Amino acid sequence: MLLNRDYVGHMASQVVKKLVEDEQIAIKEKDVEPVILKVRTRMMEEITVEDKINEEVRTILTQHQDEMRRSGISYQEMFKKVKGQLARDRKLILR
């Protein structure tokens, strides 16, 4: 993850503020904080997608490590291939 988790909260707040200022959304004053929380939560989910994919790839490769060792396949190469395949299967765009 490239962003500090604390910064995500600030970004969520600024996004909601800008949407309200530009009259893209209408929120009652008392409902601003819950909306910011929802935006922050969704942003956190989105930026942690790659972390979750990486963990899943590690799990898959751990299950096949003996096979990879016998075949002389590079862990890094397989990591890239498996990660790419999972991203394609899930229609994700990773950095």
GIBELCOR-V554283 format. One record per pair of residues at least 24 apart in sequence whose ideal C-beta (glycine too) atoms are under 6 Angstrom apart, sorted by the first residue. I is the first residue (numbers start at 1). J is the second residue. D is the distance in Angstrom with one decimal. If there is no record, write none. Layout:
i->I j->J d->D
i->I j->J d->D
//
This chain:
i->1 j->47 d->5.5
i->1 j->51 d->5.9
i->3 j->47 d->5.8
i->8 j->40 d->6.0
i->8 j->43 d->5.2
i->8 j->44 d->5.8
i->9 j->40 d->5.3
i->12 j->36 d->5.3
i->12 j->39 d->4.2
i->12 j->40 d->3.7
i->12 j->43 d->5.7
i->15 j->39 d->5.9
i->50 j->94 d->5.3
i->53 j->86 d->5.6
i->57 j->82 d->4.8
i->57 j->83 d->4.9
//
